[in-house]
Amino acid sequence: PQGINFVNLNVNKDEEIHNLQDMIRKFPIDVIINNAGIFKDEKFGEIKRSDMFKMFDTHAVAPLIIAQTFFDNLLKGKNKLIILITGRMGSFFNCTGGG
């Protein structure tokens, strides 16, 4: 659609975030949609701390980093919205898979 730009970005890589920031530094952003998610399906007793930190980084830390990195662009925009999208893997009440 006209006026909409989709950007694929590895939200866990600061270098990619800063490269995008450099590319769009002067442009307004009306809406940021954070739709990143990862899930490591491991059984209880096999869960690794490093995998949990990767999930926490992607689902909690990265949206905060994205928001603060592009905040000035957002202030120049019209709608000034940050939208966070998750799926069932982020739900405590609608988790029908796993244990």
N, C-alpha and C positions, 0 to 999 in steps of 0.2 A: 504493500500500500504506500501511497505517496506520503512523504513526511515521516515515515517510520523506518528506523534503521535497527536491524537486529545484529547483535554482536555476540559471537561465540568467544568466551573468555574462560580460561582456567582460573577460577577465583582463588585458588590456593597458591598461585604464583604471582608474587609481588611484582616481578619484572613485567609480566603481561599487563597487569593493572596499570603500572606506571607508563608503559608504552602507549596504552590506550589513552591515558590521561594526557600525555604529550600530544597525541593526535587530535584530540577534541578540546583542548584547553580553552579555546575562545568560543565554543559553541554552547548554546543553551540546551538543557535537557528538560523536557516536560515531565517524563515519567521514567523511573528506573524500575525494572521488573527483575527481581532476584529469583531465579528458578533453578538454582544449582542443588544437587542432592547426590549423595552416594550412600550405599548400604552394603555392608559386609555381612553376609549371612553365615554366622558361625554358631555352633552349638555351645551351650553353656559348658564351661570347663575348657573350651578351646579359644575363648575370646582373648585377643591380644590388646594390650594397652595402646600400642601404636595405631591400631585400626580404630579404636575408640577416639583417639585424638584427631585422626584424619576426619572422621565423621563430625566431631564437634567443630573442627576448624571450618569445614565446608558449610555446615548448617547454622552455626552461630557466629563465629568470628568473621568469616568472609562477608556476610551481608553488612556488618558494621564497618568493615574496611572499605567496601564499595561505597557505602553511604557517605563516609567522611571524605573519601578521595574525590567524589564527584559532586560534593555538596555545593561548591561555588557554581558549577554548571547548572545545578538544579535551581539555585536561587535566581538565575537568569531566565529560567523557563517559565511557562504559563501555569501549568498545573501543580508543579512542585510535589509530585507524588513518588513515594517509594513503596513498591508492592512486593511483598514476600510470599512466594508460593511454595507449598510443600505438598507432599503426597501422603499416602497411607503410612509410609515408613516414618513420617514425622508425627504420627498421631498416637496418642495413648489410648483413645477411646474407640478407634476404628481400625485397630490392628488385628486383622484376621489371620495373618500368616505367622509362622514362626512359633516360638514357645514363650 
